[in-house]
Amino acid sequence: MNIAKSLLSRRTFAGLAGAAIIAVAMPVQSFAADVTIPIIVKDTTSFYWQIVLAGARQAGKDLGVKVPELGAQSESDINGQISILENAVAGKPAAVVIAPTERKALGKPVDEAAKSVPVVGIDSAADSKAFVSFLTTDNTAGGRIAADGLAAAIKGMTGKEEGEVAIITSLPGVGSLDQRRQGFLDEVKSKYPGLKVVADKYADGQATTGLNIMTDLITANPKLVGVFASNLIMAQGVGQAIAENKLGDKIKVIGFDNDDKTVGFLKSGVLAGLVVQDPYRMGYDGIKTALAASKKEKVEANVDTGANLVTKANMSDPKINALINPKVK
């Protein structure tokens, strides 16, 4: 009788223990399967943003999170991004990661979204204090890096940090681009009195416009020795103008961000340098941070993801090579 009771007790205990394990395990599996964190970039067609999405995609795989990859077809489609954000929030995700296209226009939409879900910002700021965390390059520092790189390239060409230079910004009102522009201008003013900024141009987010602006600058400013093209699209357009006019040895250009085309320009001497961010890290850590925030864990308010000047001389260094040849699949 005692033996029977003992066996029954053991079986009952084993059954209860098994049920307890299932009860503990099932919610974890359900949580992992049900967590959705959309990432909204500025332009899904751009190589830069494809790198961001690749980082986010890998984070989703590593963390067991669904990561819808969203974004407009152009960085100038501000209304499109606002609609995408609203629709994403309506789907009741655990959190949202977004790279705002325009500072002022995205302020209120981000405020509204944050009433429902944690919002993590990457790359560019919006006029909102509702972000639980913001991961970006210190773009002001990136502009200063560009100025230093341009001054060095001009000195290597002429022997002096002197001459007429220009800056071409892809779009007005974009937080990251405004900061790069200001950082560049401040660095030139404070450190390179021999460099004179003779043109400060804004484009419309299209590479062909960057090409046309640069072509006009070549004609209007025959003494031009340097240009800062403040994002990938402008670096493509400006580089094309320099290549078509065979002016790589007379006008030094520093671009921002990279793809196969701009790295090719760098190798051939069309561009003197590229300020390269770490977009893969932005995407990966953006999702990781958003997941932590959705669990009400403490996250850093601001994270600097870094920037480096890439030149023909250092592009084969392992660290730099990893940045300019990221895995996007």
C-alpha positions, 0 to 999 in steps of 0.5 A: 500500500505504501509502495503503491502510494509512493509510486502514485505520488512520484507519477503525480509529481512527474506529471505536475512537473512536466505540466509546469515545464510546459506552462513555463515554456509555452508563454516564452515560445508564444512571446518570441513568435508573436513579437513584431517590431517594424523598422521604417527607413527613408528609402528602401531602394538605397544601398545605405538603407538596405544595409540598415535593413540587413542589420535589422533582419539579422537581429530579428533572426537572432532574437526571434522577432518578426521585423517587417521592413518598411519605407518609402521609395524616396527620401523626399516622400515625407507623407509616404513615411508618415502613412507607413508609420501610422499603419505600422502602429495600427498593427499593434507591434511591440515597438517601432524603429524609424529613421525620420525623413524630415525633422519637423514633419515627423515630430507630431507623428512620432509623438502620436505613435509613442502614445501606443508603442515604444519608438526607437529612432535611428540615423536622423532626428525628429522634432519629438522627445518621445523616442525611448532611445536614439541611435545615430552617427554624431553627424556634426562630428561627421561633418567635421571629419569631412572638412578635415579630410577635404583639407588634407586632400587639397593640401596633398594636391596643391601643397596648401590648405587653401582655395574655393570649396563648396558643399552640396546637401541632398535635402533641406530640413533633414536633421542628419544632413543639417548637422553634417553641413553645420559641422563641416562649415564650423570646422572650415571656419575654425581650422582652415581660414585658407578655405573659402566656401563659395557655394552652399547648395541644396538639392532635391534628393536625386542623384541627377540633381547633384550631377547638374549642380556640380556641373554648374559649379564647375562652370561657374567656379573655375577655381574650385578645388574641393566639394563636400557631398553630404550623403550617398546620393549626392556623392553619386551625382557629384562623382559622376560629374567629376568623372565625366569632366575628368577633374579628379586631379583638380577638384577633391571631393569628400562624400558621405556613405558608400555603395559599389559606385562611390567605392569605385569612384574612390578607387579610381581617384574620382573621389578623395574620401568617404565618411562612412557610418555603421548602418548595419549596427544601426539596424541591428542595435535598433531592433535589439534596443526596441525589444528591450524597451518593449519589455520595459528594460532600461535603454540608453537615451542616445547611442553614437554608432560612429563614423570613419574617413575612408580613403584609397590609402586605408580602404584595405584595413580590416575594420574599414573593409568591413564597413565598405563591404557589408553583408546585405543578405 
